[in-house]
């Protein structure tokens, strides 16, 4: 709905007369859908996006057109239907000496606000909020708009503009687009409403899961399936059963992870996607699993009698159980890599109702399992696979080294989380695990149960370091000092202080277990052009480390529409944060630091 712009002098000197004039003129202008010459309709001058970040938090984001500004103190949010009053959190604005209002703060370009609801937005009950803003056009014609109200309806995890037509009835979800943003320079918007939009999210999830098969963190587990497919000599029916077992493991694991994250977030805990690798015990356990599978491929221990039985290390039995367990392992290792490539679908999943959100996670799992599923159900694909032969023994032993490398990488992550003492316990556990596997292999054909019981006891001893790692105290945070790359540790207080001082700030949210994060740092942020761009813009580089659980960083991710790392945000003086692509280029980063919106 367009609104007439009211002369500033009338608004300042005769508020009552101005209100009457606005009430008389607005209906006629609404019929024509036009405003005074040279002015935008209020919905275009101050375009509003709204997104539910959690059951109790709503993010409002305004895109303020050029030559317009919003008054900070004229932004109000009120709950309707006798609901408890929400809390409105606004960032500092730019100081302006208004000739009629005196000293005020205004927003230009972009503005964001956080609304904290007094009670969670329940799926079965609609929550209605009235958002009021007022702004002005600061070049000829010099006019200010009357206060403009928008009623938002939060229903079933969706945010709708009440009274708007269907095509624009839902406030857009502004999040980083992952792969789609890799060739762009900003965020992508996805409307999380209606069957077509949900279908698009599900398709995006399937494609993201399919792409996940190419990620380095999935390669070790994928190598197991390559061997399994190449060595399979069973009937087409058996191949289909194996494909379904692997797919079932993937789907069940993704559904379980998604349900855990949604349940914890619904309880108000600060968690995000990839949370399992923030737990030192999980990191240590995965390091041991990778070591055991590597020893199996190297021939130190033979688990099962078939070449495709490498995955049986998880299930302890032959056949479909090994395929199912390999699917579970693939998800546990792969899920931290999904956030950079699944920004839109995952962010929308955290705002959708539980059933729809779990559908997104299942679609992601379907994409991950799709190659093996197609090979099992499409005979033409299966016949193109290499036939078993002597080459498989060499390939099997070669594929052990990615598993050893993954185990070493996980050990490095554990050191970053808990220090050298945790590494000592991890190495002790690895030693006992290798001894248990060797004893189990040597005593495989012993008739009585005594030696095999001894091997089992060795395996239990190998698990003792897991408890010791869990019992280690959390390492104290490092003091706030400049790192070798010129960054300072992120904190909400540091960011607020720098923004209040009018500084440009580049925020990098990363984690040691995030492969994409480390690749971006080596490719962009560790190079001279990035440091030069920081110097030219006078920017401060803040880095948040999400390797361990950090509620403050999780809150920052949620505020900017991200469910995991990496996340890169540029704050220019007086403007809202600009979220960059998860795979940014040097040119995109430099343009954002200089304030180039192109």
N, C-alpha and C positions, 0 to 999 in steps of 0.2 A: 504494500500500500504506500503510495507516494504521499508526501507531506509538504505543505507549503513552507517556505522559509520566511521567517518573520524578521523584520528590520531590528537590528540590535538595540537601537535607541528605545523603541517601543517596549521591548522585553525588559530593559533595564529600568525605565522610568515609570511605566504603567503596566505592572504585571497582570492586573486584573483585566484591563482593556485588551492586552495582548492575548490573554487566554480566550476571551470572548471572540476576538477576531479570528484566532486560529480555529475555534470551534465552528465559526460560520463559514470559513473559506475552505477548510479541508474537505468537506463532502463534495463540493463542486470540483475541486481538483482531482479527487479520487475518481470521479466519473470520467475525467479526461485522461487520467494517468499521466499527467504532465505537471511540471513545477515551473517556477520562474525561469526565464531564459538563462542558460549557462549553468544551471544547478542540477545535481543528480537527485533522484528519489532517495529518501532517507535510507531505504534498505540497501541501496548501492553505495551510498556515501559511507555508511558504517555497517558493512556486511558482517553478520553474526554467524559463527560456527559454534556448535555446542556438542560436547561429547561426555558421556558418563564414564569416568575413569574407574570408579568402584561404586558399590552400593551407597556410599555416603559422600562421594566427591564428584562434582561436575565442573568441567573446564569450559569457560567461555572465551572465545577468541574473536576479536573484531579486526577486519581488514579495513583500515581507514584510507579512503581515496586520497590521491594527491590534492594538496591545497585545502584539506579539511583537517579538523582535529576534534577530539572528544574531551569533555571536561571530566577529570577524574572524580571530583566530588559530586558530579551529577549522575554517576552510575549507581543504581540501587537494584537490589534483588529482594523480593518479598514472596513468601509462601502464601498460596491461596487455600481456600477450603478449610480455614482454621487450623492449618498445619503449623507446627513449631517453626519459629523464625530461623532461617539458615544464617550461616556466617559467610560474609563476603570478604575475600582476601585480594587486595589490589596491589600491584607493584608500584613503586614510585614513578611519578610522571615527570615531564619536563616543566620547569618553572616558567610561568608566563605572567606578565603584568597586564591584566585585562583592564581596559579603560573604565569599565563599569563595575566589574566584580572585584577588582583589585588583584592581589597576588593569588594565582591559582596554579594548579598542575594540570597539564593536558597530555594527551597521547596523540602522536602522529605516526602514520605508517601502519603499525600493528599495535594491538593491546590485548593482553590476556588477563583473566581473573579466575580465581578458584572459588567455588561455592561449596561450603561444607554443610551438608544436610544434617538437621538435628536427628533424624531417624533414617535408617537405610531405606532406599527406594525398593520396596518389595515388589516382586514380579506380579503379584495378584492385585496390587493397589496402585493406582495412578497418582503421581505427585505433580502438582502444578505450581510453576514459579512465574512471577511477573518480573521481567527484566526491563528497567527503564534507563535510557541513556539520553544525553543531549550533547550536541556538538555544533560546530560553526564552519562556515566557509570563509577563509581568511584572506582571499583576494577578491577583487571586484567580480560580482557584487558582494559587499561585506554584509553578510546576513547570518543569523543563527536559526537553527531549526527549533521548533517547540519540543519539549520532552516526548520521546518516542518509546512506546511500550510494546514488548513482545511477550506473549505467554507461551512458555515452554511446558510441554507435557511429557513426563518421564513415565513410561509404561512398558513393562516387560523388558527392561534393559535398553529401550530405544528412546531417543530424545526427539520429539516432534514439535514443530511450530504450530500451535493451535490456531485453527481457522485458515491455514494456508492451503492452496490446492495440492493435490496428491503429488504432483511432480516436484514440488519443493517443500513438502510437508515435514521432511525429516532433516534435522540439522546434520550437516555433514561431519564425518569422522576424519579428522585431519591427522594423519600419521605418516611416518616414513614408509616409502613404498618398496624398500629393499631393492630387489633386482630391477624393478621398473624405474626406481630412482637412480640407478647406477649410471644411466646415461642422461639424467636430467639434472636439475640444480635445486631441487627443493623437495617438498613433501607432496604426497598424492592424497587425494580425497576419495573416500569410498562411503557411499550411503549405506548404512546398515539397516535396511528396512525392506520389507516386501519379499516375495518369492524370487523375483529376478536378482535382487541384490544378494540375497543369501546364496542363490545358485552360483553367482559370480564369485562369492567368497569360497564356496566349496571347490569350484574349479581352480581358483588360485591356490588353495591348499593342496590339491592333487598335483598340480604342476610344481609347486614348491617342494613337495616330498619327492617327486621324480628327480628334480635337480639335486636333491640332497645326496643321491647316490654317488655324485661326482665329488663331494666334499672330502678333503683330506681326513677328517675325523671319522669318516665312514669307511674309508678304504680298507683298514685291517679286517673289519668284519665282512665287508663285501668280498674280500679275497677268499674267505672261507666258503662263501656260496659259489664262487667261480670254480673252486675245486670240486665242490659237491655236485654241481651241474655237469662238469666235465666227466666226473667219474660215475655218473648214474647210468646204469645199464638196464634199468627196470622197464616195465611196461608203461605205456601212456597213462594208464589208470594210476599207477604208482606215482608217476611224475606229478599228476594233478593233486594227489593227496599230499605230496611233499610241498608243493606250492601253496596249498591251502593251509598247511600246518605253519609254514613260515609266515604267511600273511596273518594268520590268527595271532601268532606271537607279537607281530608288529602292532596290529590293531589293539590288542589287549593292553600292551605296554603304553601306547600313546593315550588310550582312554584312561588308564590308571594315573599316568602323570598329569594329564589334564584335569582329572577329577581332584587329585591332591592339591594342585595349584589353585583351582577354583574354590575348593573348600577352605583352604588356608586364607585366601584373600577375602572370602565371605566372612571369615571369623575376624577379619581386621588385621591379620598378620602381613608384614611387608615381605612378600616373596615375588619372584618373577620367573620367567621361563629360563630353564637351565639351572634351576636352583640346586639340583642334585650334586653338581660339581662344586658347589659352595660348601659341601659337607666333607671334611677331611677323611672320614671313615669310608665314604663312597669312593673317593679318589683312590685311597689305598687299596680297597677291594678290587676296583677295576684294574689297577696296576698289576695285581696278582693274577687276575683272570687273563689279562693279555700275556703275562709271562707264561702261564700254564698252557695257553693255546699255542704260543710260540714254541715251547718245548715239545708239544705234540707234533707240530709241523716239522720240527727239526729231527724227529725220530728218537728223542730222548725217552719219551714215554708214548706208547701206542694206546690211544683211547678208542676202543672199538676195533673192528676188523676191517671196516670199509674205509676207503679214502675220504669219502664225504663225511666221516664221523668226527671231524675236528670240532664241530659244534657240540658234540656229545659231552664235552667237558663240563658243560653247564647242566645238562639234564641227567648225566650218569647212566644213560641207556641208549640203545640203538634206535634207529628208525625215526619216526615222526617227532618224537620228543626232542631230538637234537635239532631238527629244523625249527620247531616252535621256540626253543630256547635261544637259538641263534637270532631269531627275529626280535626277541626281547632284548638281547644284548645290543643289537643294531640300534634300537631306539634309545637305550640308556646312553650310549656313546654319541649318538648323532644329534640328540635333541638340542644341546647347546648351540649347534651350528644352524638351527632352523631360524632363529630370531632375525638374523640379517636378511634372510631370503623370504621371510614370511611376515613382514611388518604389518601389512594391512590385515591379513586374515587373522593373525594372532591377536592383534589389538582389538579387532572387532569381536573376536571370540570372548575376550574378557569382559565385553560390555553386553553381549547377547544373553538371553536366557540360557539356563544350564543345558537344556536339551540341544539347542542350536549350537552352543559353544562346543559341546562334546562332538557334535557332527563335524565341526571344523577340524578337531583333532583326529577323528577317524579318517577324514578325507586326506589329511596330511600323511597318516600311516598308509593309506591305500596307495598314495603316490610313491612312498618309499618302497613298498613291496611290489609295485607294478612290474618291474622288469622280470623278477623271478616268477611272478604270477603268470605273465604272458608266456614265458618259456615253458611253463608246465601245462598250459591249456592250448597253446597254438603249436601243433606238431611241426609246422613248417619252420618255426624258430628253433625248436629243439633239435631238428635234424641238422641245423647249421652249426651247432656246437661241436668243438673238436672231440674226436673219439678218444677213449682211454688208450694210453700207451706209455712207453718208458719216459717220455718227456714230462709226465706228470710228477714223478718223484723229484726231478730237479725243480720244477715250478713250485711244488709243495714246500721244499726247503727254502726256496727264495722268498716265498710269501711269509715266512716266519719273521723276516727282518722288519717289515712294517709293524708287526705286533710288538717286537722288542723295542722299536723306536717309540711306539705309543706308550708302552710301559715306562720307558725312560722319561717321556714328556710328562706323564702323570706324576712321576716321582718329583720332577721339577716343580709342578703345580703344588704338590703337597709341601715342599720346602717353602714356597712362597706363602702358603697359608699358615704353617705351624713351625717353621724353622728346622734347624738341623737335627734336633732331637727326634722329630717325627720321621725324618729320613732314616735315622738309625733304627728305629723300630720297624720301618717299612723294609729295610734291607734284611733285618733279622727274620722277619716273616717270610720274605722271599727265599731265604736260605732254607728255612724249615719246610716251606712249601716244595721247593725243588727236591729236598731229601725225601719228603713223603711221597712225591710222585715217583721218584726213582725206586724207593722201596716197594711201592705198590706194583711197579712193573716187574721188578726182580722176583717178587713173591707171588706173581699172578697165578702160577700153576702149582703152588704149594698146596698139598692136600688138606692139612689141618688149618684151623682158623687162627692159631696163635700169631704167626708172622703177619697175617693180614690185619689182625687187630692192632698189632704194633704200628703198622703203617697208618691205620686210622687214627691212633693216638698222636702220631707225628703230625697228621693233618690238623688235629685239634690244637696242638701246641703252636702250629703256624698261625692259627686264628687269634692267639693271645695278643699279639702286637696290635690287632685291631682295637681291642679294648684300651690298650695303653695309649694309642693315638687319640682315641675318643676322650680319654681322661686328661690329656694335656691341656694346660691353661691356654686360653686365647692369647696370642701374641699382642703386646701393647702396640697401639698405633704409632707409626713413625712421627717424629716431630715435623711440624710444617716448615720444610725448607725446600729450596729450589733443587730440582732433580737435574741430572746431566742433560736432559733434553730441554731444559728451560721451563719445565712445568712446575706448578705448585699444587699441593694436595687440595682436592675439592672439599669444600664445606659450604653449607647453605649460608653461614654467616659471612664467609669470605666473599661469596658471590654477591650477597646483598650489599656488603661494604663497597666493593668495587663498582657496582652499578650506581650506588648513591654518589660515588665520587665522579661519575660520568665517564668511566673507563669502558673501552671495548673489551669483551671477555670471550675467549674461546674455551668451551667446555668439552672435554673428551671423556666419555664414560667407557671404560674398558675392563677387561679381566684377563688374567694370565691363561685361563683355559679357553679363551675365545680366539680361535684360529684367524677369523676375519679381522678381529681387532689388531692382532700382531702383524698381519700382512699389511693393513692400512698404515700402521705406524712406521714400518720399514719403507713402504712405498711412497708415503706422503709426509708424515709428521717428523721423520728423522732426517729429512733432506733440507738443504740450504734454502730453497725457495720458500718453504713454509716459515722458517725463522725470519727470512727477509720480510715476508708479508706481515708477520707479527710486529716487527720493528717499525715498518712503515705506518701501520695503523695504530701504533701505540697500544696494542692489545696485550692482555694478560692471559697466560695459558694455564687453565686449571684442569687437572686430571683426576678423575674419580676411579678408584680401583674396586671393582665389584667381585674380585676373586673370592673374597669371603662375604658372608652375609652382612649387609650394611643397610639398615632401614632408611637412612638419609638419602643414599644413592637410589634406592628403590623408589622413594617418594619422588625424586627428580625424574626418573624414568617414567613413572606414571603420569606426572604432570605434563610431560611432553609427548604423551601418546605412544610410548615404547614399552614393550614387555620384556626386553632383554637388551644386551649390548651387541654391537657397538651403538653408541648414540653420540652425535656431534651437534652442538648447539652454539650459535654465535649470537651474542648480545651486544647490540649497538647502543650508544647512549640514547636514552629516551624511548627506545623501541622494545618490542617484545622479542623473545628468543626466536631465532630462525633455525629450524631443524634442517640439517643437511642430509644428503644421501648416506646410506650405510657403507657405500663404496665410493667415497668422494674422489674427485680429481684435484690436482693442485690449483687449476684455474677456478674451480668452484669454490674452494676454500678461500682463495685470495679475493674473489669477487664478494663473498659474504663478509669478509673482514673489512673491505672497503665500502660496504653498504650498497653494493650493486645488486639490485633485485632481479637482474636478468638471468 
